[in-house]
Amino acid sequence: MSKTVKRILAAINFISGSTILFATVFPIISYELTAPPTLISPLVDDDSFNSKAATTKASSWFEGGAREEDFTSTEVKYYTMSIPKLGVESATVTIGGEDLAKSLIHYPGTAVPGKTGNSVIFGHSALPLFFSPTNYKTIFSTLPKFQEGDEIIVNYDGITYKYVVETKFEVLPKDIQVLEQNSDGSYISLITCVPPGDPRKPRRLVVRARLAPYN
């Protein structure tokens, strides 16, 4: 093989490798540069992060939250949620379910849609380039795109509810205050691990929306 051909192949390999590395690392760095503020106990030691948080088990997402058996109730109910901003249509939400690879998970004990309180919903994320609105392992990969005023549509027990995004922020796995209920209205909180694609899953992004009139 001539030196010229070897040089061309080497250049192709270098460009390919650089492209893959860029596609993997850039989204994480980009997210960190534009991430919303971290709220509630932002000075927790890094040693407190649990490796289980990177799994698809919903009960491992917040330290000291609900017990694993709370997520595996035999009386499982479902409803659907659509997110126009992300292209998500009629995604299944399991109340008290455990497997984030099969559906979105409604945290047990939090308010159901339309009721006073805070409906807390978990969804998985991955690198944004792998995002698919129909794949529950990547469905919340683009959650950071949410802005104030964006809409979340929920169909629960035959009734359609519209929620309008008011804020987004980050918390740490020990900050389970984000699961607490509100008595001043009906809210929904969408939660995923961030930065998307970071295997450490060090923080939780929370997008919070309030119930609004649905026409």
C-alpha positions in Angstrom: 0.0 0.0 0.0 1.5 3.4 -1.0 2.3 6.1 1.5 -0.4 8.3 0.0 -3.1 5.8 0.5 -2.0 5.2 4.1 -2.0 8.9 4.8 -5.5 9.2 3.3 -6.8 6.3 5.5 -5.1 7.8 8.5 -6.7 11.2 7.9 -10.2 9.5 7.4 -9.8 7.6 10.7 -8.7 10.8 12.5 -11.7 12.8 11.2 -14.1 10.0 12.0 -12.8 9.6 15.5 -12.8 13.3 16.1 -16.4 13.6 14.9 -17.6 10.8 17.2 -15.8 12.4 20.2 -17.2 15.8 19.4 -20.7 14.4 19.1 -20.4 12.8 22.5 -18.6 15.5 24.5 -20.0 18.7 23.0 -23.6 18.2 24.1 -22.5 17.7 27.7 -20.2 20.7 27.7 -22.8 22.8 25.9 -25.4 21.9 28.5 -23.1 22.8 31.4 -22.5 26.2 29.9 -26.2 27.0 29.6 -27.7 24.9 32.6 -30.4 26.5 34.8 -29.5 27.2 38.4 -29.1 24.5 41.0 -31.5 25.0 43.8 -32.0 23.4 47.3 -28.8 22.4 49.1 -26.4 23.0 46.2 -23.3 22.1 48.4 -23.9 18.4 48.9 -20.7 16.4 48.6 -20.1 14.5 45.3 -19.6 11.3 47.4 -23.4 11.4 48.1 -24.3 10.6 44.5 -25.4 7.0 44.1 -24.4 4.9 41.1 -27.9 3.4 41.0 -29.2 6.8 39.8 -27.9 5.9 36.3 -30.2 2.9 36.0 -33.7 2.7 34.6 -35.2 2.1 38.1 -37.4 5.0 39.1 -37.0 4.3 42.9 -33.3 5.1 42.7 -33.5 8.6 41.4 -33.9 10.4 44.7 -32.0 9.3 47.8 -34.3 8.8 50.8 -37.5 9.1 48.7 -40.2 6.5 48.2 -39.4 2.8 48.9 -38.8 0.4 45.9 -42.0 -1.5 46.8 -44.0 1.7 46.4 -43.1 1.7 42.7 -44.3 -1.9 42.2 -47.9 -1.7 43.3 -50.2 -4.3 41.8 -52.8 -1.6 41.2 -51.0 0.2 38.4 -52.9 2.9 36.5 -51.9 4.7 33.3 -52.6 8.0 31.5 -51.0 9.8 28.6 -49.0 12.9 28.1 -48.2 14.9 25.0 -45.4 17.6 24.8 -45.6 19.6 21.5 -42.3 21.3 22.2 -40.5 17.9 22.1 -42.7 16.2 19.5 -43.9 13.7 22.2 -47.5 12.4 21.5 -49.6 10.4 23.9 -46.7 9.0 25.8 -47.7 6.4 28.5 -47.3 7.5 32.1 -47.4 4.7 34.7 -48.5 5.7 38.2 -46.3 3.9 40.7 -44.4 2.0 38.0 -40.7 1.2 38.2 -39.3 0.7 34.8 -38.3 3.9 33.0 -37.4 1.9 29.9 -41.0 1.1 29.3 -42.9 4.3 30.2 -42.7 7.6 32.0 -43.2 7.2 35.7 -45.6 9.1 37.9 -44.0 9.2 41.4 -46.2 7.4 43.8 -48.0 9.5 46.4 -47.9 12.8 44.4 -51.1 14.4 43.1 -52.8 13.0 40.1 -53.3 15.4 37.1 -56.0 18.0 37.6 -55.9 17.9 41.4 -54.4 20.4 43.9 -50.8 19.4 44.4 -47.7 18.5 42.3 -47.8 15.6 39.8 -44.1 14.4 39.6 -43.1 12.5 36.5 -39.8 10.9 35.7 -38.4 10.3 32.2 -35.1 8.9 31.0 -32.5 10.9 29.0 -29.5 10.1 26.8 -27.3 12.1 24.4 -29.6 14.5 22.5 -28.5 13.0 19.1 -30.2 9.7 20.2 -33.4 11.4 21.1 -36.6 9.8 20.0 -40.1 10.9 21.1 -41.2 7.2 21.1 -38.3 5.7 22.9 -38.7 5.8 26.7 -34.9 5.5 27.2 -34.4 8.8 25.4 -37.7 10.5 25.7 -36.6 13.4 28.0 -33.2 14.0 26.3 -34.3 17.4 25.0 -36.2 18.4 28.2 -33.6 21.3 28.7 -35.2 23.0 25.6 -38.3 23.9 27.6 -39.0 27.6 28.0 -41.5 29.6 30.1 -44.9 29.4 28.4 -44.4 26.0 26.7 -47.3 23.6 27.1 -47.8 20.0 28.4 -51.0 18.2 27.6 -52.2 15.4 29.8 -55.2 13.1 29.3 -56.2 11.6 32.6 -59.3 9.5 33.2 -60.9 10.8 30.0 -60.3 14.5 30.8 -57.7 16.6 29.0 -55.6 19.1 31.0 -53.2 21.7 29.8 -50.2 22.8 31.9 -48.0 25.8 31.1 -44.3 25.9 32.0 -43.4 28.5 34.6 -39.9 27.5 35.6 -37.0 25.0 35.3 -34.2 24.4 37.7 -31.8 21.7 38.9 -31.5 19.8 42.2 -29.3 17.0 43.6 -30.4 13.4 44.3 -30.6 14.2 48.1 -33.0 17.1 47.5 -36.3 15.3 47.8 -38.1 18.6 48.7 -38.9 18.8 45.0 -41.3 15.9 45.5 -43.4 17.9 48.1 -46.9 19.0 47.3 -48.3 22.5 46.6 -51.5 23.7 48.1 -51.9 26.8 46.0 -52.8 25.1 42.7 -52.3 22.2 40.4 -48.8 21.6 39.1 -46.8 19.1 37.1 -43.1 18.5 37.4 -41.1 16.7 34.7 -37.8 15.4 36.0 -34.8 13.8 34.2 -31.1 13.2 34.9 -28.7 15.9 33.6 -26.4 16.6 31.8 -28.0 14.4 29.1 -25.5 11.7 28.1 -23.3 12.1 31.2 -23.0 8.6 32.7 -22.6 10.0 36.2 -26.1 11.4 36.2 -25.1 13.9 38.9 -28.1 16.2 38.9 -31.9 16.3 38.2 -33.5 18.8 35.9 -37.0 19.9 37.0 -39.4 21.5 34.6 -42.4 22.8 36.5 -45.8 23.8 34.9 -49.1 25.0 36.3 -52.6 23.9 35.3 -54.2 26.4 32.8 -57.6 26.6 31.1 -57.9 24.1 28.2 -59.8 25.2 25.1 
